[in-house]
Amino acid sequence: MPVNPKVIEFYETDFPRTLFPLRTNLVLIQRAADVLLEYIYQKITPGESAGGSFLIQERVAATKQRHHLRRTFKLDPVAELFLYEIVYRHRAKFRHSRSAARKSFGYTFSGSALASPSDDYRDFKKASIDAGRQYKFTAEFDVAAYFNSVYHHDLATWFGDLDPGEDDVAIFGKFLRQINAGRSIDCLVQGIYPSKVIGSHS
């Protein structure tokens, strides 16, 4: 199954910015993406009773500013390529704001390319200042609190509401469940662009 070259470009662009830029994954995805993708969509079938599975992923702790550690997964090449590929293939469904009541900034696409982070951040800061003038109280929280407590059934339901197709919804749910050994929470990888897209829009 041939992989869209833009998926590889997406991965390579994001690679230096990730929490755990493992070169083994980069080399395998650059040189064997077609084989990995064929394995994903031919062997890891959406159903539960047949086919292969995603491996349980390793827990790691990534260092952030001021010696803060962020707990996340380090995905193997198969799981990592899957997440980049499925998010890129459905990129048109990830829009900045789906309603006036909830605005979303950043972590989206402009056509086939990643949207400009600096432009999105500028828009966010402006909206934040405007909201501060309009409302008496505001709240903020560390995004890690969201990523580490998200429920995989909620993510699968949200993805299904985007209408990507039954098979993609099923394999996405299977991915979230299997990489986390069946545990329902703390299943979303941190520090890679596809997860930031999912977290920003879900």
C-alpha positions in Angstrom: 0.0 0.0 0.0 1.7 3.2 -1.1 1.9 6.0 1.5 1.2 9.6 0.5 4.6 11.3 0.3 3.0 14.3 2.2 2.5 12.0 5.2 6.3 11.4 5.3 6.9 15.2 4.9 4.5 15.8 7.7 6.4 13.4 9.9 9.8 14.8 9.0 8.7 18.4 9.6 7.4 17.5 13.1 10.2 15.1 14.1 12.7 17.7 15.5 9.9 19.2 17.7 8.7 16.0 19.3 9.3 15.1 23.0 11.2 11.9 22.0 12.6 12.2 18.5 13.8 8.6 18.1 15.9 8.3 15.0 15.0 4.6 14.6 11.4 5.6 14.0 12.5 8.2 11.5 14.7 5.8 9.5 12.1 3.1 9.4 9.3 5.5 8.4 11.4 7.1 5.7 12.6 3.8 4.2 9.7 1.4 4.8 6.5 3.5 5.2 4.7 1.5 2.5 5.4 -1.8 4.3 4.4 -0.4 7.6 1.2 1.1 6.2 0.3 -2.2 4.5 0.8 -4.0 7.8 -1.5 -1.5 9.6 -4.4 -1.6 7.1 -4.1 -5.3 6.0 -3.1 -7.0 9.3 -4.4 -4.8 12.0 -8.1 -5.0 11.0 -10.7 -2.8 12.6 -12.5 -5.8 14.1 -11.6 -7.3 17.5 -11.8 -11.0 16.6 -9.2 -11.2 13.9 -6.1 -9.6 12.7 -3.0 -8.2 14.3 -2.8 -5.6 17.0 -0.9 -2.5 18.0 1.8 -3.2 20.6 1.6 -1.9 24.1 3.7 1.2 24.2 6.5 2.2 26.5 5.9 4.8 29.2 8.5 7.6 29.2 9.1 10.9 31.0 10.0 13.8 28.9 11.8 16.8 30.4 10.2 20.2 30.0 11.1 23.6 31.2 12.0 24.1 34.8 12.8 20.4 35.3 9.1 19.5 34.8 8.6 15.9 33.7 5.7 15.0 31.4 4.6 11.4 31.3 3.7 10.0 27.9 4.2 7.1 25.5 7.0 6.7 23.0 5.3 5.1 20.0 6.9 2.4 17.9 7.2 3.0 14.1 4.0 1.2 13.3 1.9 3.1 15.8 3.6 6.4 15.1 3.1 6.2 11.4 -0.6 5.2 11.9 -1.3 8.3 14.0 0.4 10.7 11.5 -1.3 9.0 8.5 -4.9 8.9 9.9 -4.7 12.6 11.1 -3.2 13.8 7.8 -5.7 11.9 5.7 -8.6 13.5 7.6 -6.9 16.9 7.9 -9.8 18.7 6.2 -12.0 17.8 9.2 -9.8 19.7 11.7 -10.9 23.3 11.4 -10.0 26.2 13.7 -13.4 26.7 15.2 -16.5 24.5 14.8 -18.7 27.0 16.7 -18.8 30.5 18.0 -19.0 29.3 21.6 -15.7 27.4 21.4 -12.7 28.7 19.6 -9.7 26.6 18.7 -6.3 27.9 17.8 -3.3 26.1 16.3 -2.6 22.5 15.4 -4.4 22.4 12.1 -3.7 22.4 8.4 -3.7 25.0 5.7 -4.4 22.9 2.6 -1.8 20.1 2.7 0.7 22.0 4.9 0.8 22.7 8.6 -0.8 26.0 9.6 1.6 28.7 10.8 2.1 28.3 14.6 3.2 32.0 15.0 0.0 33.2 13.2 -2.2 31.0 15.3 -0.4 32.1 18.5 -0.9 35.7 17.7 -4.6 35.1 17.0 -4.9 33.2 20.3 -3.3 36.0 22.3 -5.6 38.6 20.8 -8.7 36.4 21.5 -7.4 35.9 25.1 -7.0 39.6 25.7 -10.5 40.3 24.2 -12.0 37.6 26.5 -10.2 39.1 29.5 -12.0 42.4 28.8 -15.4 40.7 28.3 -15.4 38.2 31.3 -14.7 38.8 34.9 -13.2 35.3 35.6 -10.9 33.1 33.4 -9.3 29.7 34.0 -6.2 28.1 32.7 -4.7 24.6 33.2 -1.7 22.6 32.1 -2.5 20.7 28.9 -0.8 17.6 30.5 -3.8 17.5 32.9 -6.1 17.0 29.9 -3.9 14.6 28.0 -3.3 12.4 31.0 -7.0 12.1 31.9 -8.7 11.8 28.6 -11.0 8.8 28.2 -10.4 6.7 25.0 -14.1 6.1 24.4 -14.7 9.8 24.3 -12.0 10.3 21.8 -13.3 7.5 19.6 -16.8 9.0 19.8 -15.5 12.4 18.9 -13.6 11.0 16.0 -16.7 9.2 14.8 -18.7 12.5 14.9 -16.2 13.8 12.3 -17.6 11.0 10.0 -14.2 9.6 8.8 -15.8 6.2 8.0 -16.6 3.3 10.2 -13.4 1.4 9.6 -11.2 4.4 10.5 -13.3 5.0 13.7 -12.9 1.3 14.7 -9.2 1.1 14.1 -8.6 4.5 15.8 -10.4 3.2 18.9 -8.4 -0.1 18.7 -5.2 1.9 18.5 -6.0 4.0 21.7 -7.1 0.9 23.6 -4.2 -1.4 22.6 -1.3 1.0 23.0 -2.4 1.5 26.6 -2.9 -2.2 27.4 -6.7 -1.8 27.5 -6.8 1.0 30.1 -9.4 3.6 29.3 -7.7 6.8 30.4 -4.3 8.3 29.8 -4.2 6.9 26.3 -3.3 9.9 24.2 0.4 10.4 23.3 1.9 13.9 24.1 4.4 15.9 22.2 3.6 15.0 18.6 1.6 17.1 16.2 -1.2 14.6 15.4 -2.0 14.3 19.1 -1.9 18.1 19.4 -4.4 18.2 16.6 -6.7 15.7 18.4 -6.3 17.4 21.7 -7.0 20.9 20.3 -10.2 19.8 18.4 -11.7 17.1 20.7 
